[in-house]
Amino acid sequence: MKLDISYDELIKIVNAEALGTRLIGQFSSIAFDSRKIADGKNVVFLALSGEFQDGHNFISDAYKKGVRAFIISKEIDTKTFNDAQFLKVQDVMGALHAMAAFHRRKFNYPVIAITGTAGKTIVKEWIYHLLSPAMKVIRSPKSYNSQLGVALSLLEMNEGHQLAIIEAGISKPGEMIRLWKMIQPTHGVFTTLGCSHSENFKTTDQHLQEKLQLFKGVTKTWMLNDLQLAASQFETICGHQVKPELYKRELESLPFPDRVSQKNALLAIASAKEFVTADAVFIEKIASLPRLALRLETFEGKNNCTIINDTYNLDLDALRYSLEYQLKIANGKNRIVIVGLDKENAHRKDDITAIVKNFNPDQIHVIGANEKIQLDIENATILLKGTRKADMQQLASQFRLKKHKTYLEINLTAIRNNLTVFKSILHPSTKILAMVKAQSYGSGSEEIAKYLEQQGIDYLGVAYADEGVELRKAGVKLPILVLNAEEDGFEDCIDFDLEPAIYSPFQLDLFIKELILKRKTAYPVHLKIETGMKRLGIENNELTQIAEMLNAQPEIVVKSVYSHLAESDNRRDKRFTEHQLQRFIEAAQFFQDQLNYSFDAHILNSEGIANYASAQMSMVRLGIGMYGVSGHPQIKQKLRHAISWYSVVSQIKKVKKGESVGYSRSFIAECETTIAIIPVGYADGYSRNLSNGKGKVYIQGIPCSVIGRVCMDMILVDLGKLSVKEGERVEIIGEHQSIEDLALQMDTIPYEVMTGISKRVHRIYIEE
């Protein structure tokens, strides 16, 4: 990013009130995440307020890193920052949009805007692939298509480019016109119109009209035949239908036979041919269109290392964003960057090294195609970057901690989406306590806790003190509630700043004695009220005794009062839940009357948020809902499943008629049967009661039933007529079989499925 805008000019662009010290000269870039700032010189920090975090809270961090110019929308004590300038505006995001629009107007080359429900990123990347290097093209990095992402993409434009390709995505009315004002496209691509986010629009036509606003004033908009528009709409956007028969020769070179890829390729080819001649080189480029892996894979490596595997390409923009991601998740660990160059990219070594050095990693290794690297690394975050030809996948495999081919994939982007869905139900002031007990329902407590901390979650909840201790040792700083605080764990609670739940006068007395020994006062605790679950909890007849102890003992301060709903998923008969709510409200009010300070109150879990949002009080507890599981039909539609479980085919066998399979010979083949052996069993969490046809997995998108008994370490499945190779991926939970589906087969609930997945199953974290 090289903006070269003067500070005086910026005041006019964003229509700001200038406060503090007047700055002279120009700035070259902007930042909104203080963690990504390596050198704050000539940087303007925008205090953006998001769904989970407020940028105003990180002004001090940015200031410490050298930033001296800030765009704000709230009152700031400028005297604390005596050499900084603050530009106060009504809306910081609006100020960013104004900057992006101003910057866009500097350039006269074509700008292609792409929108649609699906396929935006693929079409964008394929147009880029077809036009480069014949043209110097700037395009949105990864899937930067939001109100923020579009602005950031436009700010990367410079005079060295000949064409820009910008993605534009919307989720509600009024968003597209703001994007259009920034982008001012000359050409358009409309991929599809589906149902994603359609719940936010009154009608399909309203959804369509919103998207069409992107193409006002363009000279041509490419779309497919199956996207039907009224004649007036088609004419307004200068529509051009892309017909397969016009591109037969080009499609013959396409390496992907599926219909979706062919449709995306048609749009990319038609758009690209507008700007370059379709010669033999163009046909070759079609044949080499990449299968995109538009996500960063993060997994646990050897020697307490975190591995970021981003070996899709060596595009320099993608490299910068991978380095930013590494900086964001490092959490104090050493940062090591390893870039693999194939022969075609060997000449770029100096450019790549210069980009990496800007992020100040602890080690940089740029290796050639035939070079080997031997590293003895501990406690580091390692970024692996390079093309497939550079064999970086092999290097990633060497760093991987465990070799078990059955793995759990946790999609962090889906978790963020689900947090946003639940947040939309809540009042802006309502806090969220995220449950990370039982290894975050089996997804990995440390990794998920760190991610939630980045998202601005207010509190974390664990079952036992030792779970909280592990989070503290991993560097997690959020307040942590220990739900089942035991006497043996009191010392750990105090030593590691964990906040215990108090559920009886006897337990409270024991904890106070421990605090006295440790010479602690005003230590935070949480009162757990019994309202009908008949588990741990303070009974009605104990409330007065607890209140007297709290008022008499300076060692204790109450941070929250809470309880559990027994049937928050029951929407048919709400009487018991309403009875619980009433009992809890009375108990919370009792303590409010007895104590001379305020505290939080919370009783809602994920299903409670969905079904009893009016009882959200000042805080809610979010657990399995973060992973996309909900019984509420409208909310479930908006959630994304964050958990996928995969394995591979280890071996294929032929079973003759009359032969048996597995333990107890519970399956006898009635005809010749082809079976696959898959390395997942009940020791991994794949229940033994899925034996003999009760369970199924998916291979090539086709269900394959389990035959015989589920073994400790493997299952056998009937392949039917499928033609399968050893090493093919097997879906246990994923696109075709949700965690709820598997739970039904196991006669249990999703909670048990998730928490039952063994630690030996490798966890991989992806962020799209």
C-alpha positions in Angstrom: 0.0 0.0 0.0 1.5 3.4 -1.1 -1.0 6.2 -0.6 1.1 9.4 -0.4 -1.8 11.5 0.9 -1.0 14.6 3.0 -2.4 14.8 6.5 -4.1 18.1 5.6 -5.7 16.5 2.5 -6.9 13.6 4.7 -8.8 16.0 6.9 -10.8 17.2 3.9 -11.3 13.7 2.5 -12.9 12.3 5.6 -14.5 15.6 6.8 -12.9 15.4 10.2 -12.4 17.6 13.2 -8.6 17.8 13.8 -7.5 17.4 17.4 -4.0 17.2 19.0 -0.8 18.0 17.3 -0.9 19.0 13.6 1.2 16.6 11.5 3.2 17.8 8.5 3.9 15.7 5.4 2.3 12.6 3.9 1.3 9.1 5.1 1.7 6.0 3.0 -0.6 3.3 4.6 -3.4 2.6 7.0 -3.9 0.1 9.8 -6.9 -1.0 11.9 -5.4 -4.0 13.7 -2.6 -3.0 16.1 -1.2 -6.6 16.1 -0.3 -6.3 12.4 1.7 -3.1 12.8 5.4 -3.7 12.4 6.5 -0.1 12.0 3.9 2.7 12.6 5.8 5.4 10.9 3.7 7.2 8.2 0.7 5.0 9.2 -2.9 6.2 9.9 -4.7 4.0 12.4 -8.5 3.7 12.0 -10.3 2.9 15.3 -13.0 0.7 13.6 -15.7 -0.6 15.9 -16.7 -4.2 14.9 -19.1 -6.7 16.3 -16.7 -7.9 19.0 -14.0 -5.3 19.4 -13.6 -1.5 19.4 -10.5 -0.1 17.8 -10.5 2.8 20.2 -9.3 0.3 22.9 -6.1 -0.4 20.9 -5.0 3.2 20.2 -2.3 2.9 22.9 -0.9 -0.3 21.3 -0.7 1.4 17.9 0.9 4.5 19.5 3.6 2.4 21.1 4.4 1.0 17.7 5.0 4.4 16.3 1.6 5.5 14.9 1.0 9.2 15.3 -2.2 9.7 13.2 -5.6 8.3 14.3 -9.1 8.5 12.9 -11.6 8.2 15.7 -15.3 8.6 16.4 -15.3 8.7 20.2 -13.9 11.1 22.8 -10.1 10.6 23.4 -7.9 12.2 26.0 -5.4 13.6 23.4 -3.1 14.9 26.2 -2.0 11.3 26.8 -0.6 11.2 23.2 1.1 14.6 23.1 2.7 14.3 19.6 -0.2 12.6 17.9 -3.0 13.9 15.7 -6.6 12.7 16.0 -9.2 13.1 13.2 -12.6 12.8 14.8 -15.4 11.7 12.4 -19.0 10.5 12.7 -18.2 7.1 11.3 -14.7 5.6 11.0 -15.8 3.0 8.4 -17.4 5.9 6.4 -14.0 7.7 6.6 -12.3 4.6 5.3 -14.8 4.4 2.4 -14.1 8.1 1.6 -10.4 7.4 1.5 -10.9 4.4 -0.8 -13.2 6.3 -3.2 -10.7 9.2 -3.3 -7.8 6.9 -4.1 -9.8 5.0 -6.7 -10.5 8.2 -8.7 -6.8 8.7 -9.3 -6.7 5.8 -11.9 -8.3 5.6 -15.3 -7.6 1.9 -16.1 -10.5 -0.6 -16.2 -12.0 -1.9 -13.0 -14.0 -5.2 -13.1 -16.4 -5.6 -10.2 -17.6 -9.1 -9.4 -20.6 -10.0 -7.2 -22.9 -13.0 -6.8 -23.9 -15.6 -4.2 -21.1 -18.0 -5.0 -18.0 -18.2 -7.2 -16.8 -14.6 -6.8 -13.3 -15.5 -5.6 -12.7 -18.3 -8.1 -13.8 -16.2 -11.0 -11.7 -13.3 -9.8 -8.6 -15.5 -9.4 -9.1 -17.2 -12.8 -9.5 -13.9 -14.6 -6.2 -12.8 -12.9 -4.6 -16.1 -14.0 -5.7 -15.7 -17.6 -4.6 -12.0 -17.9 -1.2 -12.3 -16.1 1.5 -11.6 -17.0 0.3 -10.1 -20.2 -1.3 -7.3 -18.1 -0.4 -5.9 -14.7 -3.5 -6.7 -12.7 -4.4 -5.8 -9.1 -7.2 -7.8 -7.5 -8.9 -8.2 -4.1 -6.7 -10.4 -1.9 -8.3 -13.8 -1.0 -12.0 -13.1 -0.3 -11.9 -9.4 0.7 -15.4 -8.5 -0.5 -17.0 -6.8 2.5 -17.4 -3.2 3.4 -13.9 -3.3 4.9 -12.4 -5.7 2.4 -13.4 -3.7 -0.7 -11.9 -0.5 0.8 -8.6 -2.2 1.6 -8.5 -3.8 -1.9 -9.0 -0.4 -3.6 -6.3 1.2 -1.5 -3.8 -1.2 -3.0 -4.3 0.2 -6.5 -1.3 2.1 -8.0 -0.1 3.6 -11.3 1.8 0.4 -12.1 -1.4 -1.5 -12.7 -3.4 -1.8 -16.0 -6.6 -3.4 -14.6 -8.2 -4.0 -11.2 -10.6 -6.9 -10.3 -12.6 -6.2 -7.1 -15.0 -8.6 -5.3 -18.1 -7.2 -3.8 -20.3 -9.1 -1.3 -23.3 -8.0 0.6 -25.5 -9.4 3.4 -28.2 -6.8 3.9 -30.0 -3.9 2.1 -28.1 -0.7 1.6 -24.6 -2.2 1.5 -24.1 -2.4 -2.3 -24.6 1.3 -3.0 -21.8 2.0 -0.6 -19.5 -0.4 -2.4 -20.5 1.0 -5.8 -19.6 4.5 -4.7 -16.1 3.3 -3.8 -15.4 0.9 -6.7 -17.0 2.9 -9.6 -16.5 -0.1 -11.9 -16.1 0.0 -15.6 -17.1 -3.7 -16.1 -19.0 -6.2 -14.2 -19.4 -10.0 -13.6 -22.5 -11.4 -12.0 -21.9 -15.0 -11.0 -25.0 -16.4 -9.4 -28.1 -15.4 -7.3 -28.7 -17.9 -4.5 -30.2 -17.9 -1.0 -27.1 -17.0 1.0 -28.1 -13.9 3.2 -31.5 -13.9 1.4 -33.1 -14.0 4.9 -32.1 -10.4 5.3 -34.1 -9.3 2.2 -37.9 -9.1 2.0 -38.0 -10.8 -1.4 -35.7 -12.4 -4.0 -36.3 -9.4 -6.2 -35.1 -7.0 -3.5 -32.0 -9.2 -3.2 -31.5 -9.1 -6.9 -32.1 -5.3 -7.2 -29.5 -4.7 -4.4 -26.8 -6.7 -6.3 -27.6 -5.0 -9.6 -26.7 -1.6 -8.1 -23.0 -2.6 -8.4 -23.2 -2.5 -12.2 -24.6 1.1 -12.6 -22.7 2.9 -15.4 -20.6 -0.1 -16.6 -19.9 -0.7 -20.3 -20.5 -4.5 -20.0 -21.7 -7.0 -17.4 -21.0 -10.7 -18.0 -23.4 -13.3 -16.7 -24.6 -16.9 -17.4 -27.7 -18.0 -19.3 -29.3 -19.4 -16.2 -29.4 -15.9 -14.6 -32.7 -14.5 -15.8 -33.2 -10.7 -15.8 -36.1 -8.6 -17.0 -35.2 -6.8 -20.3 -35.0 -3.4 -18.6 -32.6 -4.8 -16.0 -30.5 -6.5 -18.6 -30.3 -3.2 -20.6 -29.5 -1.0 -17.6 -26.4 -3.0 -16.7 -25.3 -3.6 -20.3 -25.8 -7.3 -19.8 -23.9 -9.9 -21.9 -24.9 -13.5 -21.6 -22.0 -15.9 -21.8 -23.0 -19.0 -23.8 -21.0 -22.2 -23.7 -21.3 -22.8 -27.5 -19.2 -19.7 -28.1 -16.3 -21.0 -26.0 -16.1 -24.7 -27.0 -12.4 -24.6 -27.9 -11.5 -22.9 -24.7 -13.6 -25.3 -22.5 -11.9 -28.3 -24.0 -8.7 -27.2 -22.3 -10.4 -26.8 -18.9 -8.8 -29.3 -16.4 -12.0 -29.6 -14.3 -15.0 -31.5 -15.6 -17.6 -30.5 -13.0 -20.4 -28.2 -14.0 -19.7 -25.5 -11.4 -16.1 -25.2 -12.6 -17.2 -24.9 -16.2 -19.6 -22.1 -15.3 -17.0 -20.2 -13.4 -14.5 -20.7 -16.2 -17.0 -19.4 -18.8 -17.3 -16.1 -16.9 -13.5 -15.9 -16.4 -12.8 -16.6 -20.1 -15.3 -14.2 -21.5 -14.1 -11.4 -19.2 -10.4 -12.0 -19.9 -10.9 -12.1 -23.7 -12.2 -8.6 -23.5 -8.7 -7.4 -22.6 -6.3 -9.9 -24.3 -6.2 -11.8 -27.6 -7.3 -15.4 -27.3 -4.2 -17.0 -28.8 -2.4 -20.3 -28.1 -0.9 -19.0 -24.9 -4.4 -18.1 -23.7 -5.5 -21.7 -24.3 -2.5 -23.0 -22.4 -3.4 -20.7 -19.5 -6.9 -22.2 -19.4 -5.3 -25.7 -19.1 -3.3 -24.5 -16.1 -6.2 -22.9 -14.1 -5.5 -23.7 -10.5 -7.8 -25.6 -8.2 -8.0 -22.9 -5.5 -7.4 -23.7 -1.8 -8.6 -20.3 -0.5 -7.7 -20.8 3.1 -4.8 -21.0 5.5 -4.3 -24.4 7.1 -3.0 -24.2 10.7 -2.0 -27.3 12.6 0.0 -28.4 15.6 3.6 -29.2 14.8 6.4 -30.9 16.6 8.2 -29.3 19.6 5.3 -27.0 20.5 5.3 -25.3 17.1 2.3 -24.0 15.2 2.4 -24.6 11.4 0.7 -22.3 8.9 0.6 -24.2 5.6 -0.1 -21.8 2.8 1.4 -23.5 -0.3 -1.2 -22.4 -2.9 1.0 -20.0 -4.8 3.8 -17.4 -4.5 1.7 -14.3 -5.3 3.3 -11.4 -3.5 0.0 -10.0 -2.2 -0.9 -13.4 -0.8 2.5 -13.6 0.8 1.9 -10.3 2.6 -1.5 -11.4 4.0 0.0 -14.8 5.1 2.7 -12.8 7.0 0.0 -10.7 8.6 -1.8 -13.8 9.7 1.3 -15.2 11.2 1.9 -12.0 13.1 -1.6 -12.1 14.4 -1.6 -15.6 15.8 2.1 -15.9 17.0 1.1 -15.0 20.6 4.7 -14.4 21.6 6.2 -17.4 19.9 9.2 -16.9 17.6 8.1 -16.3 14.0 9.9 -18.4 11.3 9.2 -18.0 7.6 10.1 -20.7 5.1 9.5 -19.9 1.4 10.1 -22.6 -1.2 11.0 -21.4 -4.8 10.6 -23.6 -7.9 12.7 -22.9 -10.9 10.2 -20.5 -12.4 10.3 -18.3 -9.3 14.0 -18.5 -8.5 14.5 -15.0 -9.9 12.1 -13.5 -7.3 14.2 -14.4 -4.3 15.3 -10.8 -3.5 11.8 -9.4 -3.8 10.3 -12.1 -1.6 13.1 -11.7 1.0 12.5 -7.9 1.1 8.7 -8.4 1.7 9.3 -10.9 4.5 11.9 -8.7 6.2 9.3 -5.9 6.5 7.5 -8.1 9.0 10.6 -8.7 11.2 10.4 -12.4 11.7 13.0 -14.2 13.9 14.2 -16.4 11.0 13.8 -16.2 7.2 14.6 -19.2 5.0 14.1 -18.8 1.2 15.1 -22.1 -0.4 15.5 -23.2 -4.0 13.9 -26.2 -5.7 16.7 -28.7 -4.9 17.7 -27.3 -1.5 17.0 -29.2 1.6 16.5 -27.6 5.0 17.2 -29.1 8.4 15.9 -27.1 11.3 15.8 -27.9 15.0 13.0 -25.5 16.0 11.0 -25.3 19.3 8.1 -23.0 20.4 7.7 -21.2 17.1 5.0 -20.2 14.7 6.2 -21.4 11.3 4.8 -20.0 8.0 5.3 -22.3 5.0 4.8 -20.6 1.7 5.5 -21.7 -1.9 4.1 -23.4 -5.0 3.2 -27.1 -5.2 6.2 -27.6 -7.5 8.5 -26.5 -4.6 7.5 -29.6 -2.6 6.4 -27.5 0.4 3.6 -30.0 1.2 6.3 -32.5 1.9 8.1 -30.1 4.3 4.7 -29.4 6.0 4.4 -33.1 6.5 7.8 -33.3 8.2 6.7 -30.6 10.7 3.3 -32.2 11.5 3.2 -33.6 15.0 1.1 -36.7 14.5 0.8 -39.0 11.6 -2.6 -40.5 12.3 -4.5 -40.1 8.9 -7.8 -39.5 10.6 -8.1 -35.8 11.4 -10.6 -33.2 12.6 -10.9 -29.9 10.7 -12.0 -26.8 12.6 -13.1 -23.9 10.5 -12.3 -20.7 12.4 -14.1 -18.6 9.8 -17.3 -20.6 10.4 -16.9 -20.0 14.2 -16.7 -16.3 13.6 -19.8 -16.4 11.4 -21.7 -18.2 14.2 -20.5 -15.8 16.8 -21.9 -13.0 14.6 -25.2 -14.8 14.2 -25.7 -15.1 18.0 -24.4 -11.6 18.6 -27.1 -10.3 16.2 -29.7 -11.7 18.6 -28.2 -9.9 21.6 -28.2 -6.4 22.8 -24.9 -4.6 22.0 -24.1 -4.4 25.7 -24.6 -8.1 26.4 -21.4 -9.9 27.2 -20.5 -13.3 25.8 -18.9 -16.1 27.9 -17.6 -18.7 25.5 -17.4 -22.3 26.9 -14.1 -24.0 26.2 -14.4 -26.8 28.7 -13.6 -30.4 27.6 -11.0 -29.2 25.1 -13.5 -26.8 23.7 -15.9 -29.6 23.0 -13.1 -31.6 21.5 -11.9 -28.9 19.1 -8.8 -27.9 21.1 -9.1 -25.5 24.0 -5.9 -23.5 23.6 -6.3 -22.8 19.9 -10.0 -22.0 20.2 -9.5 -19.9 23.3 -6.8 -17.8 21.6 -9.0 -17.3 18.6 -12.0 -16.3 20.7 -9.8 -13.8 22.6 -8.9 -12.3 19.2 -12.6 -12.0 18.4 -13.3 -9.9 21.5 -15.2 -12.4 23.6 -15.6 -11.2 27.2 -15.2 -14.4 29.2 -14.1 -18.0 28.9 -15.6 -20.9 30.8 -13.9 -24.2 31.8 -15.1 -27.1 33.9 -12.0 -27.6 36.1 -9.1 -25.5 37.3 -6.5 -27.6 35.5 -8.2 -26.6 32.2 -7.9 -23.0 33.1 -4.2 -23.4 34.1 -3.4 -24.8 30.7 -5.0 -21.8 29.0 -3.0 -19.4 31.2 0.2 -21.3 30.4 -0.7 -20.9 26.7 -0.9 -17.1 27.2 -4.6 -16.6 27.3 -5.4 -13.4 29.3 -9.2 -13.3 29.3 -11.1 -13.8 32.6 -11.9 -17.5 33.1 -14.8 -18.9 35.0 -14.2 -22.4 36.6 -17.6 -24.0 36.7 -16.8 -27.0 38.9 -14.3 -25.5 41.3 -13.0 -28.2 43.7 -11.1 -27.8 46.9 -7.9 -29.4 45.4 -8.0 -26.7 42.6 -8.4 -23.6 44.8 -4.6 -22.9 45.0 -4.4 -23.1 41.2 -7.3 -20.8 40.8 -5.6 -18.2 42.9 -2.1 -18.7 41.4 -3.4 -18.5 37.8 -6.1 -15.8 38.2 -9.0 -18.2 37.6 -12.5 -17.3 39.0 -14.3 -20.2 40.7 -18.0 -20.8 40.8 -19.3 -21.0 44.4 -22.2 -23.4 44.9 -22.5 -23.9 48.7 -21.7 -22.2 52.0 -19.3 -25.0 52.9 -17.3 -24.6 49.6 -17.3 -20.8 50.0 -15.9 -21.1 53.5 -13.1 -23.4 52.2 -12.2 -20.9 49.5 -12.2 -17.9 51.8 -9.7 -19.8 54.1 -7.4 -20.4 51.1 -7.6 -16.7 50.2 -6.7 -15.7 53.8 -3.6 -18.0 53.6 -2.7 -16.3 50.3 -3.4 -12.9 51.7 -5.8 -12.1 48.9 -8.7 -9.6 49.1 -11.5 -8.7 46.7 -11.0 -12.0 44.8 -13.6 -12.5 42.0 -16.1 -15.4 42.3 -19.3 -16.4 40.6 -22.4 -17.6 42.5 -24.1 -20.7 41.0 -27.8 -20.7 41.9 -29.9 -23.9 42.0 -33.1 -23.3 40.0 -34.3 -26.8 39.1 -31.4 -28.8 37.6 -30.6 -30.4 40.9 -26.9 -30.3 40.3 -24.3 -28.1 41.9 -25.9 -24.9 43.1 -26.9 -22.6 46.0 -30.4 -23.6 47.3 -33.0 -21.0 48.2 -32.6 -21.6 52.0 -28.8 -20.9 51.7 -29.1 -17.5 50.0 -29.1 -15.5 53.2 -26.2 -17.4 54.7 -24.1 -16.8 51.5 -25.0 -13.1 51.5 -23.9 -12.7 55.1 -20.6 -14.4 54.4 -20.0 -12.2 51.4 -20.7 -9.0 53.4 -18.5 -10.2 56.2 -15.5 -11.3 54.2 -13.3 -8.7 52.3 -11.6 -11.6 50.6 -14.5 -12.1 48.1 -16.2 -10.0 45.4 -19.0 -11.4 43.3 -18.4 -11.0 39.5 -21.6 -12.8 38.4 -24.6 -14.8 39.5 -25.7 -17.6 37.2 -27.7 -20.8 36.7 -28.5 -23.4 34.1 -31.7 -24.1 32.2 -32.8 -27.7 32.1 -34.7 -27.7 28.8 -33.8 -24.5 26.9 -34.4 -26.4 23.6 -38.1 -27.1 24.5 -40.1 -24.5 22.5 -43.4 -26.4 22.9 -43.8 -26.2 26.7 -42.0 -23.3 28.3 -43.5 -23.6 31.7 -40.5 -25.3 33.5 -38.1 -22.9 31.9 -40.2 -19.9 32.9 -40.3 -21.3 36.4 -36.5 -21.5 36.4 -36.1 -18.0 35.1 -38.4 -16.6 37.8 -36.4 -18.4 40.5 -33.2 -17.1 39.1 -34.4 -13.5 38.7 -35.5 -13.5 42.4 -32.1 -14.9 43.6 -30.2 -12.4 41.5 -32.3 -9.6 42.8 -31.8 -10.8 46.4 -28.0 -10.6 46.0 -28.3 -7.2 44.3 -30.2 -5.9 47.3 -27.7 -7.4 49.8 -24.5 -6.3 48.1 -23.5 -2.7 47.5 -22.0 -3.2 44.0 -23.2 -4.5 40.6 -22.4 -7.8 39.0 -23.4 -9.8 35.9 -26.2 -12.3 35.7 -26.5 -15.1 33.1 -28.6 -18.2 32.6 -28.8 -18.7 28.8 -26.8 -21.2 26.9 -26.7 -21.5 23.1 -30.3 -22.9 22.8 -31.4 -20.4 25.5 -30.1 -17.5 23.4 -32.1 -18.9 20.4 -35.3 -19.5 22.3 -35.4 -17.1 25.3 -33.4 -14.0 24.1 -35.5 -11.7 26.3 -33.8 -13.3 29.3 -30.3 -12.5 28.1 -29.6 -10.2 31.1 -26.1 -8.8 31.1 -24.2 -12.0 29.9 -24.9 -15.2 28.0 -22.9 -18.5 27.7 -22.2 -19.7 24.2 -21.0 -23.3 23.7 -21.9 -25.7 21.0 -23.7 -23.0 19.0 -20.3 -21.6 18.1 -19.8 -24.8 16.0 -23.0 -24.4 14.1 -25.3 -26.7 16.1 -28.8 -25.4 16.9 -32.2 -26.8 17.2 -33.8 -23.5 16.2 -34.7 -23.7 12.5 -34.3 -20.0 11.6 -31.0 -19.7 13.5 -29.7 -23.0 12.2 -30.2 -21.8 8.7 -27.7 -18.9 9.3 -25.1 -21.0 11.1 -22.2 -22.7 9.4 -20.9 -26.1 10.6 -17.4 -25.5 11.9 -16.4 -29.2 12.5 -15.4 -31.7 9.8 -14.0 -35.2 10.4 -12.1 -37.0 7.7 -10.0 -40.1 7.3 -8.6 -42.0 4.3 -9.0 -45.4 2.6 -6.1 -47.5 3.9 -6.8 -50.6 1.8 -9.3 -52.2 -0.6 -10.3 -55.8 -0.5 -12.6 -58.2 -2.3 -14.8 -60.4 -0.1 -16.2 -63.5 -1.7 -19.8 -64.8 -1.2 -19.9 -66.6 2.1 -16.8 -65.0 3.6 -17.0 -63.1 6.9 -15.7 -59.7 7.9 -14.3 -58.5 11.3 -14.8 -59.6 14.9 -17.5 -62.1 15.8 -18.1 -62.7 12.1 -21.2 -60.5 12.3 -21.2 -59.8 8.6 -21.3 -62.7 6.0 -21.2 -61.6 2.4 -24.2 -62.6 0.4 -22.4 -61.8 -2.8 -18.9 -60.7 -3.9 -18.4 -57.4 -2.1 -15.7 -54.7 -2.4 -14.8 -53.2 1.0 -12.6 -50.4 2.2 -10.6 -50.4 5.4 -10.6 -47.0 7.1 -8.3 -46.1 10.0 -10.9 -44.8 12.5 -12.4 -46.8 15.3 -14.0 -46.5 18.8 -10.6 -45.4 20.2 -10.9 -42.3 18.0 -14.5 -41.6 19.0 -16.3 -43.5 16.3 -18.8 -45.4 18.5 -18.9 -49.2 18.5 -22.7 -49.0 18.3 -22.3 -47.9 14.6 -21.5 -51.5 13.7 -23.3 -53.7 11.2 -24.8 -51.1 8.9 -25.9 -48.6 11.5 -23.2 -46.1 10.7 -22.0 -44.8 7.3 -19.3 -42.6 5.9 -19.1 -40.8 2.6 -16.6 -41.5 -0.2 -16.8 -39.4 -3.4 -20.0 -38.0 -2.0 -21.6 -41.5 -1.8 -22.8 -43.1 1.4 -20.9 -46.3 2.3 -22.3 -48.4 5.2 -20.2 -49.9 7.9 -20.1 -53.7 7.8 -19.1 -55.9 10.6 -18.0 -54.6 14.0 -16.4 -51.2 14.6 -12.9 -52.1 15.8 -10.7 -50.1 18.2 -8.7 -48.5 15.4 -10.6 -49.1 12.1 -13.8 -49.7 10.4 -14.8 -51.6 7.2 -17.3 -50.2 4.8 -19.1 -51.5 1.7 -18.0 -49.7 -1.4 -20.9 -51.0 -3.6 -20.1 -50.1 -7.2 -17.7 -47.2 -6.3 -14.3 -47.2 -8.0 -12.1 -46.1 -5.2 -8.3 -45.8 -4.8 -6.3 -46.3 -1.7 -5.5 -42.9 -0.1 -8.9 -41.4 -1.1 -10.5 -39.1 1.5 -13.3 -40.4 3.6 -15.9 -38.0 5.1 -17.2 -38.9 8.6 -18.6 -35.4 9.3 -18.7 -32.8 6.6 -20.7 -31.6 3.6 -22.8 -34.8 3.3 -23.1 -35.8 6.9 -23.5 -33.3 9.7 -22.5 -33.8 13.3 -26.2 -34.0 14.1 -26.6 -36.8 11.5 -23.8 -38.8 13.1 -25.2 -38.2 16.6 -28.5 -39.7 15.5 -26.8 -42.8 14.2 -25.0 -43.1 17.5 -28.2 -42.6 19.5 -26.7 -39.6 21.3 -26.3 -35.8 21.1 -23.7 -33.7 19.2 -22.0 -32.8 22.5 -21.0 -36.4 23.1 -19.8 -36.8 19.5 -17.6 -33.8 19.7 -16.2 -34.4 23.2 -15.7 -38.1 22.4 -13.3 -37.5 19.5 -9.9 -38.8 20.8 -6.9 -36.5 21.3 -4.9 -38.8 18.9 -7.1 -37.5 16.1 -5.1 -34.7 14.6 -6.7 -31.2 14.8 -6.3 -28.8 11.8 -7.4 -25.2 12.0 -8.4 -23.3 8.8 -9.3 -19.7 8.2 -10.8 -18.8 4.9 
